Amino acid sequence: MAQLTQMELQDLRHLISNHQMMVSKLNTYAQQCQDQQVKQMFQQGAQSAQSNAQKLMTFL
């Protein structure tokens, strides 16, 4: 794999950070949610964001 430029590295770190923030927020929303279907939707979103963050970290 080719080396990343400084700008690409910065963008990648920003994307990972955003995904990690989404994980945190979606998990918080799920914990506060009373409706089971909505709670499950937030949990699935958090899992997806976590998976994406992990995939992006492989490029570092």
N, C-alpha and C positions, 0 to 999 in steps of 0.2 A: 504494500500500500504506500502511496506517495505521502510525503510529509505534509502536514497541515501548515498553512501560513498562520501568522499571528492573528489575523482577522478571522480566519476560519476557526481557530482554536477558541478565540473569544466568543464567537457566535455559538459554538458547540457548548461551551460552559454555560452560556446564557440559556440555551434551550434546556439543558439538564436541570439547571436551577429552577426554571419555570415549571418543568414537569414535577420536580420534587415539591414545589409549592402547591401545585394542583393536588398531589397525593395528600398532603397535609390538610388542605381545605376540604377536599371531598370526604376524607375520613371524619373530619369534624362535623360536616353536614350530616353524614350517615349516623353518627352517634346521637345527634340531636333530633333525628327524624322519628316520627311516630308511625307513619305509614310504611309498611313492610316493603311494598313494591318500590317506593321512592328510595327507601333506605338501600335496597338491593341495587338500584340504579347508581346511587352514589358510590357504593362499594365496588361495583364493577368498573366505574370510571376511575376510581383510585387505583385499582389493580392494573388497568390498562396504562395509566400514566406512569406507574412504577415500572412496568415492563418496558415502556418506551424509554424511560430514563436509563434503565440498565442497558438497553441496546445502544443508546447514544454513547454511554460510557466506554463501550468497546472501541470507539474511535479515538479515545484519548491515548 
